[in-house]
């Protein structure tokens, strides 16, 4: 069983839908093909912690604060 890779567009769409409150987590999971609700919780935690640079980080690569990819303006 391999790891699922989600594009940054999917991650942003999930966060946006979750913040709007119009859909429940199960509906969001079905809409975007997310396999586990903990993945959505992780994206929401990163969004709230202002770690949005991690939405574009490669799988398995964990950056420490200030060492992530350069933010695009």
Secondary structure per residue as TSV (DSSP state, phi and psi in degrees):
chain	resnum	aa	ss	phi	psi
A	1	X	-	360.0	117.8
A	2	X	-	-89.0	172.1
A	3	X	-	-81.9	145.1
A	4	X	-	-85.4	137.3
A	5	X	-	-114.1	124.4
A	6	X	-	-115.1	137.5
A	7	X	-	-70.9	160.5
A	8	X	H	-64.5	-28.4
A	9	X	H	-64.1	-42.2
A	10	X	H	-65.1	-43.2
A	11	X	H	-60.7	-44.9
A	12	X	H	-64.9	-40.4
A	13	X	H	-64.6	-40.5
A	14	X	H	-63.8	-46.5
A	15	X	H	-61.1	-44.1
A	16	X	H	-61.0	-46.7
A	17	X	H	-65.7	-37.2
A	18	X	H	-67.2	-40.8
A	19	X	H	-68.2	-32.1
A	20	X	H	-67.1	-28.0
A	21	X	T	76.7	6.3
A	22	X	S	-80.3	-25.0
A	23	X	S	-119.9	147.7
A	24	X	-	-85.9	165.4
A	25	X	H	-57.3	-41.8
A	26	X	H	-61.9	-40.0
A	27	X	H	-65.8	-40.1
A	28	X	H	-64.3	-42.4
A	29	X	H	-59.6	-44.0
A	30	X	H	-68.1	-40.3
A	31	X	H	-64.5	-40.8
A	32	X	H	-105.5	0.0
A	33	X	T	73.3	27.9
A	34	X	-	-80.7	129.4
A	35	X	-	-81.4	-27.7
A	36	X	-	-137.6	136.4
A	37	X	H	-67.9	-22.7
A	38	X	H	-65.8	-26.2
A	39	X	H	-66.7	-41.2
A	40	X	H	-65.5	-40.8
A	41	X	H	-61.5	-37.9
A	42	X	H	-64.4	-45.5
A	43	X	H	-63.4	-38.9
A	44	X	H	-67.1	-40.3
A	45	X	H	-63.1	-42.5
A	46	X	H	-65.8	-38.6
A	47	X	H	-63.6	-47.3
A	48	X	H	-66.1	-29.8
A	49	X	T	-86.6	5.9
A	50	X	T	59.9	37.2
A	51	X	-	-105.3	44.6
A	52	X	G	-68.0	-19.5
A	53	X	G	-61.5	-22.2
A	54	X	G	-74.7	-13.5
A	55	X	G	-65.6	-25.3
A	56	X	G	-102.4	-0.5
A	57	X	S	-74.2	145.8
A	58	X	-	-68.1	157.9
A	59	X	T	-63.5	135.9
A	60	X	T	81.2	-8.6
A	61	X	-	-98.8	111.8
A	62	X	-	-105.3	117.2
A	63	X	-	-91.3	145.1
A	64	X	-	-89.8	166.1
A	65	X	T	-57.1	129.7
A	66	X	T	84.5	-2.1
A	67	X	-	-115.8	9.3
A	68	X	S	-79.0	-177.5
A	69	X	-	-63.8	154.5
A	70	X	-	-64.5	136.8
A	71	X	-	-75.8	136.3
A	72	X	-	-85.7	142.0
A	73	X	-	-91.8	360.0
